[in-house]
Amino acid sequence: MSLPALPTPLTGPDFGSYAADEVTWLLKDLSHLQLEAPTAERERAIQSGAANYAESLPVEYSPSPEYQELYQVAVERAGERIATAVGVVTELALAARNNQPVLVSLARAGTPIGILMRRWAKEIHGLDLPHFTMSIVRGVGLDPTALRYLAANFDPERILFVDGWTGKGAISRELTAALDEFAASSGVRFPDDLAVLADPGHCVSMFGTREDYLIPSACLNSTVSGLVSRTVYNVEHIGPHDFHGAKFYAELASSDVSNDFLNAIDGHFTRVHPEVLALAAEHQAAAPEPSWIGWQAVERISSEYGINNVNLVKPGVGETTRVLLRRVPWKVLVNPEAMTDVAHVLLLAEQRGTPVEEVPGLPYSCVGLIHPQFDKSAVGADGKAVPNA
C-alpha cells in the first residue's frame, strides 16, 4: 500500500524567526492551539504516566531583565569557546560525510547549533549545506514522517543528526533505537552517529568539546531558538502521516535574540579558525569513543538520593537550566570547582527556592533533580525521596 504524499515543511518568516535559507522545519504548525499547561500540572501527568512530556508544552514567557542580562554575560564569556566547539564539530562532520553532510538538527536544542555549523561550513569552506530540523521524543522516537521526507530527498548516507549537548545520553540511545526501527520498517538505513556541540556525558564520538559550561541557547527557551516551542507529539493534533508539531510564538518577537546569538558566535569564527584546525586534528588522531560516564553517574545519583528514576536526574549545565526553567525542581547538585560556570544556575535556583548542594568530584558542573513527588511525604527526614511515598 502506498503512503500518502509527504507534508510540506515550514520556513521563516512564516514559521520561526530564522531566515528560510538557514533552516527548514520538518514540523507541523500548531500555533493556533492552546497546548500550554501549568508546570506542576504537567509534572504530575508526566510522572504518573498519564501523559508523555511531549503531549503538552510548558508556558513560555519573556525572560526577566535579570535573566536576559545573565544570558548576555554568558554569551560574552562563552562566545569564543562556543565558536571553537562549533568549528571543531563542523570539521569532524565534514570529514565524516565527504564534505557533503545534510545537517538534521534535533529540535529545538539542536536547531541553533545546526545553523551555526552550516554557517561555519559556508564562511570557512564556501559550502552551502542543507539544514533541516526535526522532532525526537523520548519514549516515542524520531518522527517517522520526517525520516520519510529525508529518505525521499537525499542519499541516507549523507544525513548527519545534530544536537546541542548530551546529558546522560538518553537522546543518543533513543536515536539509535529509532533509526533501527525505521530501517526495519522501511528498508532505509540512516547512520546513527550524532554530532553535538558539547558532550559532557561522554556519550558520542563526534563533539566540539566535553567541557560542561553554559551554552546560552540552553537558557532562554524559544527566544533564543527562533521563537519556536519544543516539539509536540499529541495524537489529537498529529495524524499518522503528519510531521510532529510545534508552535511559533510570534508574540514574543520583542524578546527574540535568536539571530543575535548566531551573529555573536559566528563573529569569532575567523579568529578561532587556526585553533579549530589543530583541535580537530587532535580529535581525529585520538578517535575518542563514548565511555558513558555520565549515564553511570546519573544511575548512582538516582540511587543515592532515593529517586530511583534516571529520567528525573538531569545532568549538565544545559539540562539543569531547563529543570529550573520549566520543570518542578527538587535540588541542584553543584561541583564546587565549577562555580564560575554555573552562576545563572545559582540565580535561578534562588528564584525558584531550590536548595543547592555542593558535591565534590561530580563529573558535571551541576545536576538538576526534578521533584520526585509533590506531597510532603515524598521527602524523608534525611532529605531523600521516600520510595512509594
C-alpha positions in Angstrom: 0.0 0.0 0.0 1.4 3.4 -1.0 1.9 6.0 1.7 0.2 9.4 1.3 2.0 12.4 0.0 4.6 14.0 2.3 3.6 17.2 4.1 5.2 20.5 3.2 8.0 21.7 5.5 7.9 25.1 7.2 10.3 28.0 6.9 10.7 31.5 8.2 9.4 34.1 8.3 6.0 32.4 8.2 7.2 29.9 10.9 10.1 30.9 13.2 12.4 33.9 13.2 15.3 32.2 11.4 15.9 33.0 7.7 14.4 30.5 5.3 17.9 29.5 4.0 19.2 28.8 7.5 16.8 26.0 8.5 13.8 24.1 7.1 11.5 22.9 9.8 10.1 19.3 9.3 7.3 20.2 11.7 3.5 20.9 11.6 2.4 24.3 12.7 0.3 24.1 15.8 0.5 27.8 16.7 -3.3 28.1 16.7 -3.7 25.6 19.5 -3.6 26.1 23.3 -1.2 23.4 24.4 0.5 25.1 27.3 -0.2 23.7 30.8 1.0 24.9 34.3 4.3 23.3 35.3 3.1 21.4 38.3 0.1 20.0 36.3 2.4 18.8 33.5 4.8 17.3 36.0 2.1 15.3 37.7 0.8 14.0 34.3 4.3 13.1 33.2 5.4 11.3 36.4 2.1 9.4 36.8 2.4 8.1 33.2 -0.9 9.8 32.3 0.9 11.7 29.5 4.2 11.9 27.6 6.0 15.1 28.3 5.6 16.0 24.5 1.8 16.0 24.6 1.7 19.5 26.1 4.0 22.5 26.4 5.4 24.4 29.3 4.2 28.1 29.4 6.7 30.3 27.5 7.3 33.8 28.7 9.5 36.8 28.1 12.6 36.3 30.3 13.1 38.7 33.2 15.5 41.6 32.8 17.9 39.9 35.3 17.9 36.7 33.3 18.3 38.5 30.0 21.4 40.2 31.5 22.7 36.9 32.7 22.2 35.5 29.2 24.2 38.4 27.7 27.0 37.8 30.1 27.1 34.1 29.2 27.3 35.0 25.5 30.2 37.3 26.2 32.0 34.9 28.5 31.5 31.7 26.5 31.2 33.1 22.9 34.7 32.2 21.8 34.6 28.8 23.5 31.3 28.0 21.7 32.6 29.3 18.3 35.6 27.0 18.7 33.4 24.0 19.6 31.2 24.8 16.6 34.2 24.8 14.3 35.6 21.5 15.7 32.3 19.6 15.4 31.7 21.0 11.9 35.2 20.0 10.7 34.5 16.5 12.1 31.1 16.4 10.4 32.6 17.4 7.0 35.3 14.7 7.3 32.7 12.1 8.3 30.4 12.9 5.3 32.9 13.6 2.5 32.2 17.4 2.7 28.5 16.7 1.8 26.6 16.3 5.1 22.9 17.1 5.2 22.6 18.5 8.7 19.4 17.4 10.5 19.2 19.0 13.9 17.0 17.7 16.7 14.6 20.4 17.6 14.9 22.5 19.4 18.2 22.4 21.3 20.0 21.3 18.1 18.5 23.9 15.8 20.7 26.9 16.6 23.8 24.6 16.7 22.9 23.2 13.2 22.6 26.8 11.9 26.0 27.7 13.4 27.5 24.5 11.8 26.0 25.5 8.5 27.4 29.0 8.8 30.9 27.6 9.6 30.8 25.4 6.6 29.8 28.3 4.4 32.1 31.0 5.8 35.2 28.9 6.2 34.8 26.4 3.3 32.3 28.0 0.9 30.0 25.0 1.3 26.2 25.5 1.2 24.9 22.7 3.3 21.2 21.7 3.5 19.9 22.0 7.1 16.7 20.6 8.4 15.3 20.3 11.9 13.0 17.6 13.1 11.5 16.1 16.3 12.7 13.4 18.6 10.6 12.5 21.6 11.9 10.3 24.5 9.6 7.3 24.6 8.3 7.9 21.1 11.4 8.2 19.0 12.2 10.1 15.8 9.4 11.5 13.7 9.0 8.8 11.0 7.3 11.2 8.6 10.3 13.5 8.7 12.6 10.4 8.1 10.5 9.5 5.1 10.9 13.1 3.8 14.7 12.9 4.2 14.9 9.5 2.6 12.8 10.7 -0.4 15.1 13.7 -1.0 18.7 12.7 -0.1 21.1 9.8 0.0 20.6 8.5 3.5 24.4 8.2 3.9 24.7 12.0 3.8 22.4 12.5 6.7 24.0 13.7 10.0 21.9 14.2 13.1 22.9 17.2 15.2 22.1 18.1 18.8 23.2 20.8 21.3 24.7 18.7 24.0 24.5 15.4 25.8 23.3 15.0 29.3 23.2 11.3 30.3 22.9 10.2 26.7 19.2 9.3 26.6 18.7 11.0 23.2 21.7 9.3 21.7 20.2 5.9 22.7 16.8 7.0 21.5 18.2 8.0 18.2 19.9 4.6 17.6 16.7 2.7 18.5 14.5 4.9 16.3 16.8 4.5 13.3 16.9 0.7 13.8 13.1 0.7 13.9 12.8 2.8 10.8 15.3 0.6 8.9 13.3 -2.5 9.9 10.0 -1.0 8.6 11.2 0.9 5.5 14.5 -0.8 4.5 16.2 2.6 4.6 19.2 2.8 6.9 20.4 6.2 8.2 23.7 6.5 10.1 23.2 6.9 13.8 26.3 8.8 14.7 25.3 12.0 16.5 27.2 15.3 16.3 26.9 17.5 19.3 28.4 20.8 20.4 29.2 19.6 23.9 29.4 16.0 25.2 30.0 16.3 29.0 28.3 12.9 29.4 30.9 11.1 27.1 28.0 9.6 25.1 29.1 10.3 21.4 32.3 10.3 19.4 31.6 13.5 17.3 31.7 16.6 19.5 33.1 20.1 19.8 34.0 19.8 23.4 33.5 17.7 26.5 33.6 20.7 28.9 30.3 21.3 30.8 29.6 25.0 30.6 26.5 27.1 29.7 25.6 27.1 26.1 23.4 30.3 26.1 20.9 28.7 23.7 20.0 26.3 26.6 18.7 29.1 28.8 16.1 31.3 27.1 13.7 28.7 25.6 12.0 29.9 22.4 13.5 33.4 22.4 16.9 32.0 21.5 15.5 29.2 19.4 13.8 31.0 16.5 10.7 31.7 18.6 9.7 28.1 18.2 8.3 25.8 21.0 9.7 22.5 21.9 8.2 19.8 19.7 4.8 18.2 20.3 3.6 14.7 19.7 -0.1 14.6 20.6 -2.3 12.2 18.6 -5.3 14.6 19.0 -3.4 17.0 16.7 -0.8 14.9 14.9 -2.1 12.4 12.3 -0.2 9.2 11.5 1.4 10.8 8.4 1.9 14.3 9.8 5.2 15.7 11.0 5.4 16.2 14.7 4.2 19.7 15.7 5.4 22.9 17.3 4.3 26.4 17.9 5.6 29.7 16.6 5.5 32.3 19.4 5.4 35.4 17.2 4.1 37.4 20.1 7.5 37.1 21.9 9.3 38.9 19.0 10.3 41.9 21.2 12.3 39.5 23.4 13.8 37.5 20.5 17.6 37.2 20.5 17.8 34.1 18.2 19.7 35.8 15.4 21.7 38.0 17.7 23.0 34.8 19.4 24.1 33.3 16.0 25.8 36.6 15.0 27.6 36.8 18.3 29.1 33.4 17.9 30.0 33.5 14.2 31.7 36.8 14.8 34.5 34.7 16.4 34.9 32.2 13.6 37.8 33.7 11.7 39.8 34.3 14.9 39.4 30.7 16.2 40.0 29.0 12.9 43.6 28.1 13.5 42.8 26.6 16.9 39.9 24.7 15.5 42.0 23.0 12.8 44.5 21.9 15.5 41.8 20.6 17.9 40.0 18.8 15.1 43.2 17.1 14.0 43.9 16.1 17.7 40.4 14.7 17.9 40.7 12.6 14.8 44.1 11.3 15.9 42.7 10.3 19.3 39.4 8.9 17.9 37.6 9.2 21.3 34.9 6.7 22.0 31.9 7.0 24.3 32.6 5.8 27.9 29.1 6.7 29.2 30.5 8.0 32.5 27.6 10.4 32.5 25.0 7.6 32.5 26.9 5.8 35.3 26.9 9.0 37.4 23.1 9.5 36.8 22.3 6.0 37.9 24.5 6.5 41.0 22.8 9.8 41.9 19.3 8.3 41.3 20.1 5.6 43.8 21.9 7.6 46.4 19.1 10.2 46.5 16.4 7.7 46.7 14.8 8.8 43.4 15.1 5.5 41.6 14.2 7.1 38.2 17.0 8.3 35.9 14.6 10.4 34.0 14.3 12.7 37.0 18.1 13.3 37.1 19.2 15.9 34.6 23.0 16.3 34.4 25.0 19.1 33.0 24.6 22.9 32.9 22.1 22.9 30.0 19.8 20.2 31.4 19.9 21.7 34.9 19.0 25.1 33.4 16.0 23.5 31.8 14.8 21.9 35.0 14.8 25.2 36.7 13.1 27.0 33.9 10.3 24.5 33.1 10.0 21.6 35.4 9.5 21.3 39.2 13.0 21.3 40.7 13.8 19.5 43.9 17.5 20.1 44.3 20.6 21.2 42.4 23.9 19.5 42.9 26.9 21.6 42.1 30.6 20.8 41.6 32.3 23.4 43.9 35.1 23.7 41.3 32.7 24.9 38.6 31.0 27.8 40.4 32.0 30.3 37.7 30.3 28.3 35.0 27.0 27.9 37.0 26.3 31.5 38.1 23.0 31.5 36.2 22.0 28.2 37.7 22.6 29.6 41.2 20.5 32.6 40.4 17.6 30.5 39.0 17.7 28.2 42.0 17.5 31.1 44.3 14.5 32.5 42.3 12.7 29.1 42.5 13.6 28.5 46.1 15.5 25.3 45.2 18.2 24.0 47.6 21.7 23.8 46.2 24.1 21.1 47.4 27.8 21.1 46.8 29.1 17.7 45.7 32.9 17.5 45.2 34.0 15.2 42.4 30.8 15.5 40.5 31.6 14.6 36.8 29.4 17.5 35.6 29.4 21.2 36.6 25.9 20.6 38.0 23.0 18.2 38.1 19.3 19.2 38.4 17.0 16.8 40.3 13.3 17.0 39.3 11.0 16.8 42.3 10.1 13.1 42.6 6.6 13.7 44.0 4.5 16.6 45.2 3.3 16.0 48.7 5.5 16.5 51.8 5.7 12.7 52.5 7.8 12.4 49.3 10.9 13.5 51.3 12.0 11.9 54.5 13.9 13.3 57.4 17.2 12.6 55.7 16.2 14.8 52.8 16.0 11.9 50.4 13.0 10.7 48.4 10.8 8.1 50.1 10.1 5.2 47.7 6.4 4.7 47.0 5.5 7.7 49.2 
